[in-house]
Structure formats: C-alpha cells, structure tokens
C-alpha cells in the first residue's frame, strides 16, 4: 500500500512553525507496512487543496491530511473536501454534544455558533471522534483512494492516528511487513564505513536495502526488509546484523534508532551503578543537555559546570591560572584539571570535560579554530584526547558532543 501526507497551513510555508506531524504519521504508517510516497505542504487555499486532492486520487491508497479544521474562517479544509467529493455538511449530534460539554463544562463559557460549526461534517464521511479537541477527524473514500482529514494540533492528530486511523487501516486492509533495523555507529566517517563493508553490502538479499544516515560524529546504518512473512524478514535482518558486527563491531554502539547514544550510555551507567558529571566550555552545556534528555537521567547524572569564561574555569573549577598562562585555556592540561575538579565537586564516578576553539575567532586561546580537547576522568585517572573538527562553528560543537559521549561509552565498557 502507498500513502501520501498533506499538511495544510500558510504558517508552515512561511517557516513560522515546523511540520512535525508528517514525520509522526509516516512512522506510524511504516510500522503497519504502508509506504509513504510523498509528503507535501500546501497553503490555506481552496484551489490548491482541490488540485492536490485530485492529483493523489487513484494514485495512492491513502491520503492523510492535517490542518485547516479549526473554528476560524481560514480553516477551509472541511468545506473544500465537500466540494471535492460533491457532498454537503451535516451536523453530527455526538460531536456537537462533545463540543458543548467541552466548552461549557471545561472552559465554563456559553457555546457560540462558531463552536457549533465544529460539529459540521461531510455527509459521506465517517467521523473519527476526537476526544482531545473540538474538531473531529474524517474518513472519506472516493473511488480507490481513502482521504483522512485530521486536525493540525499535534496532540490531537497523534490521538486520532493512534486510536482511530491506524486501528481502522489495520482492520480493513491486508498489508506487507516492513522491518527496519538501525545500527548506530560512532567514530568513523561514512566513506570509510562504506569501503569497509562494501562486499557485505553487495551481497545483501534483494529484499533488504541499506541506507547510510550520517550526522556529526556518527553514522546510522538502516537495514530495511519488505515482504509477507514477518518471521523470515526478522531472521534475515538479524543474520545480516550479525555479519556486520564481525566487520565493524568496534564502532557499533546500539541496534535501535530509537536508542541514540545518550540512551545507550544512560542504560549502561544505570546498569553499572555509576554517576557522571560534566565540565563544559566550548560545548556550552550540550553534553549535559543530551544526557538529561533521557528519562530517568537523575539516577546517574550529578550535574554540570558550564565554564565558558576563563575566570569561571579558575574561580569555580579551580583550574590553575599558571596552567592557563603556560598552556593556554584550550589545552590538554586545562581539560585534565577541569575533569578532575568537576568529578571532585559533584562527587561523581565519572567526569567529562571539554575545552576548545569552535570559532570563528580564537578568543582567549592559542589553539587553531576547530581544536577541541576532551577529558575523561574515572576514579581520579584522567585521559585527554585532542581533535580538530574543522569548521563551521556548529559542526565543531556537534562533533565534540558526539565524540565526548562516544569516548565515555567506550571507557565504561572496559570497566
């Protein structure tokens, strides 16, 4: 089965908001074996909506539309769908009662005519009841294509996708299985990995595809298999992952795209009963942010000192002024003292430190732009590594964060 996703709203097209709805919908469709062939954002314009709906008709099995279902005058999706399907709006009593209960019961104000109009739906459509808001979803079939219209508010859309749309599609259609397995690697570039696994890749079964998904400091390798037998697909993918581990096992840190390195690292810290703290300069607290983005991080993360200014390194982390004068603020020696100090200050088992020159100018440092020193301290023993991540500034910071987490992960594995 094939699907297309349409997001309606000028606010998306002018960059005022980011379209997160499409990615969520695509992931949920993929899980049930439906391939998304296209995502498209269009304006709140009747002719544009009609043209797009017509274009997808009979070319895909399912079209999911989000946006344009609110109470204001510029929300025209419902009326346009009526025109497209040669239909008319009728009042749905259940939706009207829900709107009335929500407005008068929760918001404690009289229901208005504009609120009542939320209960108007195309007569040919099946209502998808929206417990999270006033605008219902709609399911309508025209010839061989099903059109599903949902509110654009993300939490309302997610509720309807999870509780109405996906169960209904699963019930109505037979679908193939699509299995993904994502291998997380750190510390080696895409081209080097491709060269190392070339023979393995060339000998993949025809129903398994490989995609390289690079980002600063890491590369995800996504294996995708499609077929009618779920067990056979899983077995085939697992065999290929096992073969891949024999080739690049030294850089593999996880086997699930929903578990990035900060999640894998967190599980490892919790499993071993270890705590961690950070002392960050050039990374500006991003390492701490990554670690604490994981639910339950309070069990192993002690805290962070973002010592961006040289005087904070001296006054809070007690880095020796003589060390800074002798070696510069961006140096192996300063990274070492930062790591030791924050470990002592936070009473943690492990500490990470970063000091570097992300650019565009050198600032207080003598080191070349792009230079970063990453310190790792465990049980009062410190290791420091030097890197040059080039430019631009954002790349230096992102790669430093990724490399720091990678180094910690690999060191903890040794314990």
Secondary structure, 3 states (H helix, E strand, C coil): CEEEEEEECHHHHCCCCCCCHHHHHHHHHHHCCCEEEEEEEECCCHHHHHHHHHHHCCCCCEEEEECCCCCCCCCCHHHHHHHHCCCCEEECHHHHHHHHHHHHHHCCCCCCHHHHHHHEEECCCEEECCCCCCCCEEEEEECCEEEEEECCCHHHHHHHHHHHHHHHHHHHCCCCEEEEEEEEEECCCHHHHHHHCHHHHHCCCCCEEEEEEEECCEEEEEEEEEECCHHHHHHHHHHHHHHHHHHHCCCEEECCCCCCHHHHHHHHHHHHCCCEEEEECCCCCHHHHHHHCCCCHHHCEEEEEECCCHHHHHHCCCCCHHHHHHHCCCCHHHHHHHHHHHHHHHCCCEEEEEEECCCCCCCCCCCCCCEEEEEEEECCEEEEEEEECCCCHHHHHHHHHHHHHHHHHHHHHCC
